[in-house]
Every structure is written in C-alpha cells, then in structure tokens.
Amino acid sequence: MRMIDLRGRKGLVLGVANQRSLAWAIAEALDEAGARLALTYQGERIEENVRALASKCESSIVHPCDVTNDAEVAALFDTLAREFGSIDFMVHSVAFARREDLDGAFHATSREGWRIALEVSAYSLVALSSRAARLMNPETGGSILTLTYLASQRVFPNYNVMGSAKAALEHAVRQLAFELGEKNIRVNAISAGPVSTLSARGISGFTQMMGYSRERSPLRRNIELREVGDAALFLLSPLASGITGTTLFVDAGYHIMGL
C-alpha cells in the first residue's frame, strides 16, 4: 500500500510513448497515488498507444503536444487551464537527436543536428516550465521533474550530442530551481541508469551498456522502470518539499564508480 497520497492533485506528464517508457512508469505511480493526469503525445503514430494507456488511469486527459511547436504548447496549457484550473506538478520526459548524430562521430555533429537535439531535449524544459509555473499556486507550491543521464558528465560512446543536451538540461534544472523558488516551485531531475526503453534501444551498443552497468554497479543489477516511477513519485510529492535543483541518481549506484 502506497504511503504517498496525491488525491486532489493534478499534473502533466509529457513523453509517454508506450508501456515501456519511463514517462509511463512515472504516470502509473502518480495514478496509483491518486493524482489526476494529463498525458501528451506527438503525432498520430503514437496517439493510439497513449490513449490506450491513459484509459488505465483513474482520471486523465490526453492532448497533442509537439514541444517545437509554440502553438501546440499554448493549446496544451489552455486546455489544462480549462480542465484543471491549476496544476501541482509537471513531468518532462522529452528527448530527441537524429540517428546520424548518434551513430556517427561527435566531432561530425552538424549545426542542425546540434540545434535539434538541444531544442527538443533541453530548451523544451525551459519553455514548458514557464507555462506550467503560471498554473501553479504559489501558496501550495508546485514541482517540476525532468529525466537526465550520466552522459551529461561522462563519455558514453554513441551518446554523442545527447550528452551535450543532457548537460544543458541539468543546467536548466538548476537555473529554473533558482528562479522559480520564489514562487514555491521545486525543479529536480532523475538520472536513471540504462533501462530497456524503445528510445534507449535506438542507441548503438545499448545492450553492452546495460551489461557493463549491471556488472559494475554496487547493487550488481540494472534498474527497473518502476524504481524510476517511485523515485519520481517521491520528488513530486510533499515529502520532498525541501528538495530543489537536485539530480537524484536511480542507477543502482553506478555513478559512484571510478572503475
């Protein structure tokens, strides 16, 4: 039985793609805690998946949102204002880089590839947080959470420009935490270890990455999706009311290892 009760709280989860996505693991945990959710999708290709998953939630709405489209972002928050009135949290699980900018050499990253990766994966948090903050009550406060990876600090072959995007994302977390703190809004990140999601499997050598992490992590295993969901539930709840600007590692301890 869950000890965290989010009944009466409402929030937005961006980035649900399928039942193996980290965003869905977080949404499941929030739903079980009683929160009312809004889920987004980008494009018709995954709309059916997201709507099917949303139907499993006790109370949810589904809305399209391409984070590179200002009109769609504005329409999303107009819908939230109309349906929810206010929100208590936002989960940002959005990242993208072109395949050629992950498979090739980092020094060959194109100007356009760099722009796309950082716009989608990092700037989107800034733009969405600005909108979300307007719907959060300064008296009760709010919480914003994003997902990052250790490649923001260390070299992981084939992660390439996405590592740069995650570094920018983590800086944005700290800057937003500082600026939104006066509005009683907390901003944090979870750095998850390698876990078999659809997007992760698109990284060349991902299977070897999981194996190395399993062998070297203090817990001698890979993490599970639900462990990320539970950590997110904590950070988005009042139990984490004193935590902001922080990256919480959920990686079986791998980030502490030197060898």
C-alpha positions in Angstrom: 0.0 0.0 0.0 1.4 3.4 -1.0 2.3 5.8 1.7 2.1 8.9 -0.6 -1.3 10.3 -1.2 -1.8 12.7 -4.1 -5.5 12.7 -4.2 -6.8 16.1 -5.2 -3.5 16.9 -7.0 -3.3 17.4 -10.8 -0.4 17.4 -13.2 1.1 17.0 -16.6 3.2 14.1 -17.9 5.0 14.7 -21.2 6.8 12.0 -23.1 4.7 8.9 -22.7 5.3 6.7 -25.8 4.4 3.1 -24.7 4.2 1.0 -21.7 8.0 0.6 -21.6 8.7 4.3 -21.4 10.0 6.0 -18.2 7.3 8.6 -18.5 4.6 5.8 -18.3 6.3 4.3 -15.3 6.1 7.7 -13.6 2.5 8.2 -14.7 1.5 4.8 -13.3 3.0 5.7 -9.9 1.3 9.0 -9.9 -2.1 7.5 -10.9 -1.9 4.9 -8.1 -1.2 7.7 -5.6 -4.5 9.3 -6.7 -3.3 12.1 -8.9 -5.3 13.4 -11.9 -3.1 13.4 -15.0 -2.9 15.0 -18.4 -0.8 13.0 -20.9 0.6 14.2 -24.2 1.6 12.6 -27.5 3.4 13.8 -30.6 1.9 12.7 -33.9 -0.7 10.2 -34.9 1.7 7.4 -34.9 1.8 7.1 -31.1 -1.6 8.7 -30.3 -3.4 5.3 -30.1 -0.8 3.9 -27.7 -1.0 6.9 -25.4 -4.8 6.9 -25.4 -4.9 3.2 -24.6 -2.5 3.8 -21.6 -4.5 6.8 -20.4 -7.6 4.7 -20.3 -5.9 2.7 -17.5 -5.7 5.8 -15.3 -8.4 6.7 -12.9 -8.7 10.2 -14.2 -6.8 11.6 -17.1 -7.0 13.7 -20.3 -4.9 13.3 -23.4 -3.7 16.2 -25.6 -1.3 16.5 -28.5 2.0 18.4 -28.0 4.9 18.9 -30.3 7.4 20.8 -28.0 8.9 22.5 -31.0 5.5 24.0 -32.0 4.6 27.1 -29.9 1.0 26.9 -31.0 0.6 23.3 -29.7 2.3 24.2 -26.4 0.0 27.1 -25.9 -3.0 25.0 -26.8 -1.9 22.3 -24.3 -1.8 24.8 -21.4 -5.0 26.5 -22.5 -6.6 23.0 -22.1 -5.0 22.4 -18.8 -6.3 25.8 -17.5 -9.8 25.0 -18.7 -9.9 21.3 -17.5 -7.8 21.5 -14.3 -7.8 25.2 -13.4 -4.4 24.8 -11.8 -1.7 22.1 -11.7 0.6 20.8 -9.0 3.4 19.2 -11.0 4.9 18.6 -14.4 7.0 15.7 -15.7 9.3 16.4 -18.6 10.4 13.2 -20.3 11.2 14.5 -23.7 14.4 14.0 -25.7 15.4 13.5 -29.3 18.5 13.5 -31.5 18.8 12.5 -35.1 20.0 9.0 -35.7 23.0 10.2 -37.8 24.1 12.4 -34.9 24.1 9.4 -32.5 25.7 6.8 -34.9 28.5 9.0 -36.3 31.5 10.8 -34.7 30.6 13.5 -32.2 33.0 15.9 -33.9 31.0 15.5 -37.1 27.8 16.7 -35.5 26.1 19.1 -37.8 24.9 22.6 -36.8 21.3 21.4 -37.5 21.7 18.2 -35.5 23.0 20.2 -32.5 20.1 22.6 -32.7 17.5 19.9 -32.9 18.9 17.9 -30.0 19.3 20.8 -27.7 16.0 22.4 -28.6 13.9 19.3 -28.1 15.8 17.8 -25.2 16.8 20.9 -23.2 15.1 24.1 -24.3 11.7 22.4 -24.1 12.0 22.2 -20.3 12.5 25.9 -20.1 9.6 26.8 -22.4 7.2 24.3 -20.7 8.3 25.3 -17.2 7.5 28.9 -18.0 3.9 27.9 -19.0 3.5 25.4 -16.1 4.6 27.9 -13.5 1.6 30.2 -14.4 -0.8 27.4 -13.5 0.8 26.5 -10.1 -0.5 28.0 -6.9 2.3 29.8 -5.0 0.6 29.0 -1.7 0.6 25.3 -2.2 3.6 25.2 -4.4 4.5 23.1 -7.4 7.0 20.6 -8.6 8.7 20.1 -12.0 10.7 17.0 -12.8 12.8 16.0 -15.8 14.9 13.0 -16.8 18.6 13.0 -17.5 21.5 10.6 -17.8 25.1 10.3 -16.6 26.4 11.1 -20.1 25.9 14.8 -19.2 29.1 14.4 -17.2 31.0 11.4 -18.6 31.7 10.0 -22.0 29.4 7.2 -23.3 30.2 6.0 -26.8 27.4 6.7 -29.3 25.5 9.0 -26.9 27.2 12.0 -28.6 25.2 15.1 -28.9 22.6 13.8 -26.5 25.2 14.0 -23.8 25.6 17.7 -24.6 21.8 18.1 -24.5 21.6 16.4 -21.1 24.3 18.7 -19.7 22.3 21.7 -20.9 19.2 20.2 -19.4 20.8 19.8 -16.0 22.0 23.4 -16.0 18.4 24.4 -16.8 17.2 22.5 -13.8 19.5 24.5 -11.5 18.7 27.8 -13.1 14.9 27.2 -13.1 15.1 26.0 -9.4 16.7 29.3 -8.5 14.2 31.5 -10.5 11.0 29.6 -9.6 11.9 29.0 -6.0 10.3 32.4 -5.0 7.1 31.0 -6.5 7.4 27.9 -4.2 8.1 25.7 -7.3 10.7 23.0 -7.0 12.7 21.8 -10.0 14.6 18.5 -10.0 15.9 15.8 -12.2 16.3 12.0 -12.1 19.4 10.5 -13.7 18.3 6.9 -14.4 20.6 4.1 -15.2 20.2 2.2 -18.5 16.8 0.6 -18.8 15.4 -1.1 -21.9 13.0 1.5 -23.3 12.2 1.9 -27.0 14.3 5.1 -27.3 17.3 3.6 -25.4 17.4 0.6 -27.7 18.0 3.0 -30.6 21.5 3.8 -29.2 24.2 1.7 -30.8 25.8 -0.6 -28.2 23.0 -0.2 -25.7 23.0 -3.9 -24.8 26.6 -3.8 -23.9 26.0 -0.6 -21.9 23.4 -2.4 -19.8 25.7 -5.3 -19.3 28.6 -3.2 -18.1 26.3 -1.2 -15.8 25.0 -4.5 -14.3 28.5 -5.8 -13.7 30.0 -2.6 -12.2 27.1 -1.1 -10.2 27.3 -1.6 -6.4 23.9 -3.4 -6.5 25.1 -5.7 -9.3 22.0 -5.3 -11.3 20.2 -3.0 -13.7 17.4 -0.8 -12.5 13.7 -1.4 -13.2 11.2 1.1 -14.7 9.1 1.1 -11.5 12.1 2.3 -9.5 12.2 5.4 -11.5 8.5 5.8 -11.1 8.7 5.5 -7.3 11.6 8.0 -7.1 9.6 10.4 -9.2 6.6 10.0 -7.0 8.7 11.0 -4.0 10.2 14.0 -5.7 6.8 15.2 -6.9 5.2 14.7 -3.5 5.1 16.9 -0.4 7.6 14.5 1.2 10.3 16.2 -1.0 9.2 19.8 -0.1 12.8 20.8 0.8 14.5 19.4 -2.3 15.1 21.5 -5.4 17.8 22.0 -8.0 18.9 18.4 -7.4 19.7 15.4 -9.7 18.7 12.2 -8.0 20.5 9.1 -9.3 18.5 6.0 -9.8 21.1 3.8 -11.3 21.9 1.0 -8.8 24.8 3.2 -7.6 26.8 3.1 -10.9 27.5 6.8 -10.8 29.8 6.5 -7.8 32.2 4.1 -9.5 35.6 5.0 -10.9 36.3 1.6 -12.5 
